[in-house]
Amino acid sequence: MSERIYNTLFLCTGNSARSILAEAILNHAGKGRFRAFSAGSHPGGKVNPFAIELLAKQGLSVSDLRSKSWDEFAVAGGPRMDFIFTVCDNAAGEVCPVWPGQPMSAHWGIEDPAAVESSDQDKRRAFTKAFVEMSRRISLFTSLPLAKLDAMAIKRELDQIGRLREKGE
């Protein structure tokens, strides 16, 4: 019997940086147990070039990454999500679509590296910081024994992972 694959959607406003990083990281780190997607409430239409540069440098696939609307995932016939994570504070405060199947959700806010308005070196540093924070959260997420936990225990764990930034971890 094959192991279940968990569909996971990362949401942000513009879907150009943080949610894109998360999609690429989970698709790599999930080792086939997870299928990651990303989307935005108001997508900018293009992926931030610093995100693409960093992901490629880390050896992660960038070929299928694109900025897209969350509407693609809130329709009948779209992939049924098991988990939905907001990764920016704006998206967390927006009224989200009603997701088919009522997936489990949590807020994993990370500072927006695309908001840095100084040198390219500072932008790269901000993207690296976001990448490291997201990688840590995804590592914790993928190590959860999801098949053995009940829904309340999973929700507690997901929320705890999202509070890592508040704790400075």
C-alpha positions in Angstrom: 0.0 0.0 0.0 1.4 3.4 -1.0 1.8 6.3 1.4 -0.8 9.1 1.2 0.3 12.3 -0.6 -0.7 15.5 1.2 -1.6 18.5 -1.0 -0.4 21.7 0.6 -1.1 25.3 -0.5 1.0 28.3 0.6 -0.7 31.7 0.3 0.6 35.2 0.2 -0.7 38.4 -1.3 1.5 38.7 -4.4 2.7 35.1 -4.8 6.1 36.2 -5.9 8.5 35.4 -3.0 7.6 33.7 0.3 4.9 31.4 -1.0 7.0 30.5 -4.0 10.0 29.7 -1.7 7.7 27.5 0.3 6.3 25.7 -2.7 9.8 24.8 -4.0 11.1 23.8 -0.6 8.2 21.5 0.3 8.2 19.9 -3.2 11.9 19.0 -2.6 11.9 18.2 1.1 8.5 16.4 1.1 10.2 13.6 -0.9 7.0 12.6 -2.7 4.8 12.6 0.5 3.7 16.2 -0.1 2.7 18.0 -3.2 3.1 21.8 -2.7 1.4 24.7 -4.5 1.5 28.4 -4.0 -0.9 31.2 -4.8 -1.8 34.8 -4.0 -4.9 36.8 -3.3 -3.6 39.5 -5.7 -0.8 37.9 -7.6 1.8 40.1 -9.2 2.1 38.0 -12.3 5.8 37.2 -12.0 8.1 35.4 -9.6 10.7 37.6 -7.9 14.0 37.1 -9.6 15.8 36.9 -6.3 13.6 34.0 -5.3 14.4 32.2 -8.6 18.1 32.9 -8.1 18.2 31.6 -4.6 16.2 28.5 -5.3 18.3 27.6 -8.3 21.5 28.2 -6.2 20.1 25.7 -3.6 19.5 23.1 -6.4 15.7 23.3 -6.2 13.5 23.1 -9.3 12.2 26.4 -10.6 10.9 25.3 -13.9 7.2 25.1 -12.9 7.1 28.2 -10.6 4.7 31.0 -11.6 2.7 33.7 -9.8 -1.0 32.6 -9.8 -4.3 33.5 -8.1 -5.7 31.4 -5.3 -8.9 31.2 -7.4 -7.2 28.4 -9.3 -7.4 26.3 -6.2 -10.8 27.2 -4.9 -12.8 25.7 -7.7 -14.4 22.4 -8.2 -12.0 20.1 -9.9 -8.9 21.8 -8.5 -6.5 19.8 -6.4 -8.1 19.0 -3.0 -5.9 20.6 -0.3 -5.0 18.9 3.0 -3.2 21.9 4.4 -3.2 25.7 3.7 -0.6 28.0 5.2 -0.6 31.8 5.0 2.9 33.0 4.9 2.3 36.8 5.0 0.4 38.8 7.5 -1.8 40.5 4.8 -3.0 37.2 3.4 -3.8 35.9 6.9 -6.1 38.9 7.4 -8.0 38.5 4.1 -11.2 36.7 3.6 -10.1 33.5 1.9 -12.3 31.4 -0.4 -14.1 28.4 0.9 -11.7 25.6 0.2 -13.2 22.3 -1.0 -12.7 19.6 1.7 -12.1 22.1 4.5 -8.3 21.7 4.7 -6.4 22.3 7.9 -4.9 25.8 8.0 -2.3 27.8 10.0 -0.4 31.1 9.7 3.3 30.9 9.2 4.1 34.5 8.8 7.6 35.4 7.5 9.0 38.9 6.8 8.7 39.9 3.1 12.1 39.7 1.5 10.6 41.4 -1.6 9.9 44.5 0.5 13.6 45.2 1.0 14.5 48.4 -0.9 18.2 48.6 -0.6 21.2 47.0 -2.3 21.0 43.7 -4.2 23.2 42.2 -1.4 20.7 43.2 1.2 17.9 41.7 -0.9 19.8 38.5 -1.3 20.3 38.4 2.5 16.6 38.9 3.1 15.7 36.1 0.7 18.2 33.8 2.4 16.7 34.6 5.8 13.2 33.9 4.6 14.4 30.7 2.9 16.1 29.5 6.1 13.0 30.2 8.2 10.7 28.5 5.8 13.0 25.5 5.4 13.0 25.1 9.2 9.2 25.2 9.4 8.8 22.8 6.5 11.4 20.4 8.1 9.3 20.3 11.3 6.1 19.9 9.3 7.4 17.0 7.2 8.7 15.2 10.3 5.2 15.1 11.9 3.7 11.6 12.0 0.5 12.9 10.3 -1.1 9.5 9.9 -0.7 8.8 13.6 -2.0 12.2 15.0 -5.6 13.3 15.3 -6.8 16.5 13.8 -6.5 18.5 17.0 -3.0 17.4 17.6 -2.0 18.2 14.1 -3.6 21.7 14.4 -1.6 22.3 17.6 1.6 21.3 16.0 1.0 23.5 12.9 0.2 26.5 15.0 3.3 25.9 17.1 5.4 25.8 14.0 3.9 29.1 12.9 4.9 30.7 16.3 8.6 30.0 15.8 9.1 33.6 14.5 7.4 35.0 17.6 9.8 33.1 19.8 12.8 34.1 17.7 13.5 30.6 16.6 
